[in-house]
Amino acid sequence: MRDDFLSGDWAANKPRLTADVDKLSKTIATKVSDSFEALNRAQFDAPWHRAWRKVRISGLR
Protein backbone atom coordinates (compact mmCIF):
# COMPACT_ATOMS: atom_id res chain seq x y z
CA MET A 1 0.00 0.00 0.00
CA ARG A 2 2.77 2.45 0.86
CA ASP A 3 4.49 1.77 -2.49
CA ASP A 4 1.42 2.53 -4.60
CA PHE A 5 2.80 5.93 -5.59
CA LEU A 6 5.85 4.27 -7.10
CA SER A 7 3.86 2.01 -9.45
CA GLY A 8 3.33 2.56 -13.16
CA ASP A 9 -0.44 2.79 -12.69
CA TRP A 10 0.00 5.91 -10.57
CA ALA A 11 2.19 7.52 -13.23
CA ALA A 12 -0.29 6.59 -15.97
CA ASN A 13 -3.33 8.00 -14.12
CA LYS A 14 -1.70 11.06 -12.58
CA PRO A 15 -2.81 13.54 -15.32
CA ARG A 16 -6.43 12.37 -15.09
CA LEU A 17 -6.39 12.49 -11.30
CA THR A 18 -4.83 15.95 -11.36
CA ALA A 19 -7.50 17.17 -13.79
CA ASP A 20 -10.27 15.66 -11.65
CA VAL A 21 -8.92 17.26 -8.47
CA ASP A 22 -8.60 20.61 -10.29
CA LYS A 23 -12.18 20.34 -11.54
CA LEU A 24 -13.42 19.45 -8.04
CA SER A 25 -11.59 22.36 -6.45
CA LYS A 26 -13.00 24.80 -9.05
CA THR A 27 -16.51 23.45 -8.44
CA ILE A 28 -16.13 23.84 -4.67
CA ALA A 29 -14.73 27.36 -5.06
CA THR A 30 -17.65 28.31 -7.32
CA LYS A 31 -20.20 26.92 -4.85
CA VAL A 32 -18.58 28.74 -1.92
CA SER A 33 -18.43 31.98 -3.91
CA ASP A 34 -22.09 31.66 -4.91
CA SER A 35 -23.04 30.98 -1.30
CA PHE A 36 -21.23 34.07 -0.02
CA GLU A 37 -22.83 36.20 -2.74
CA ALA A 38 -26.27 34.89 -1.73
CA LEU A 39 -25.53 35.68 1.92
CA ASN A 40 -24.45 39.20 0.99
CA ARG A 41 -27.62 39.70 -1.08
CA ALA A 42 -29.71 38.49 1.84
CA GLN A 43 -27.88 40.81 4.24
CA PHE A 44 -28.31 43.89 2.09
CA ASP A 45 -31.94 43.01 1.46
CA ALA A 46 -32.57 42.84 5.21
CA PRO A 47 -35.39 45.08 6.50
CA TRP A 48 -33.14 46.87 8.98
CA HIS A 49 -30.96 48.06 6.09
CA ARG A 50 -33.86 49.62 4.18
CA ALA A 51 -34.65 53.31 4.23
CA TRP A 52 -38.21 53.63 5.49
CA ARG A 53 -40.54 56.52 4.82
CA LYS A 54 -41.22 58.74 7.77
CA VAL A 55 -44.96 58.70 8.41
CA ARG A 56 -46.47 61.23 10.78
CA ILE A 57 -49.52 60.11 12.64
CA SER A 58 -51.44 62.97 14.16
CA GLY A 59 -53.30 62.58 17.43
CA LEU A 60 -56.32 64.53 16.19
CA ARG A 61 -58.78 62.90 13.86
C-alpha positions as CSV (number, residue, x, y, z in Angstrom):
1,M,0.0,0.0,0.0
2,R,2.8,2.4,0.9
3,D,4.5,1.8,-2.5
4,D,1.4,2.5,-4.6
5,F,2.8,5.9,-5.6
6,L,5.8,4.3,-7.1
7,S,3.9,2.0,-9.5
8,G,3.3,2.6,-13.2
9,D,-0.4,2.8,-12.7
10,W,0.0,5.9,-10.6
11,A,2.2,7.5,-13.2
12,A,-0.3,6.6,-16.0
13,N,-3.3,8.0,-14.1
14,K,-1.7,11.1,-12.6
15,P,-2.8,13.5,-15.3
16,R,-6.4,12.4,-15.1
17,L,-6.4,12.5,-11.3
18,T,-4.8,15.9,-11.4
19,A,-7.5,17.2,-13.8
20,D,-10.3,15.7,-11.6
21,V,-8.9,17.3,-8.5
22,D,-8.6,20.6,-10.3
23,K,-12.2,20.3,-11.5
24,L,-13.4,19.4,-8.0
25,S,-11.6,22.4,-6.5
26,K,-13.0,24.8,-9.0
27,T,-16.5,23.5,-8.4
28,I,-16.1,23.8,-4.7
29,A,-14.7,27.4,-5.1
30,T,-17.6,28.3,-7.3
31,K,-20.2,26.9,-4.8
32,V,-18.6,28.7,-1.9
33,S,-18.4,32.0,-3.9
34,D,-22.1,31.7,-4.9
35,S,-23.0,31.0,-1.3
36,F,-21.2,34.1,0.0
37,E,-22.8,36.2,-2.7
38,A,-26.3,34.9,-1.7
39,L,-25.5,35.7,1.9
40,N,-24.5,39.2,1.0
41,R,-27.6,39.7,-1.1
42,A,-29.7,38.5,1.8
43,Q,-27.9,40.8,4.2
44,F,-28.3,43.9,2.1
45,D,-31.9,43.0,1.5
46,A,-32.6,42.8,5.2
47,P,-35.4,45.1,6.5
48,W,-33.1,46.9,9.0
49,H,-31.0,48.1,6.1
50,R,-33.9,49.6,4.2
51,A,-34.6,53.3,4.2
52,W,-38.2,53.6,5.5
53,R,-40.5,56.5,4.8
54,K,-41.2,58.7,7.8
55,V,-45.0,58.7,8.4
56,R,-46.5,61.2,10.8
57,I,-49.5,60.1,12.6
58,S,-51.4,63.0,14.2
59,G,-53.3,62.6,17.4
60,L,-56.3,64.5,16.2
61,R,-58.8,62.9,13.9
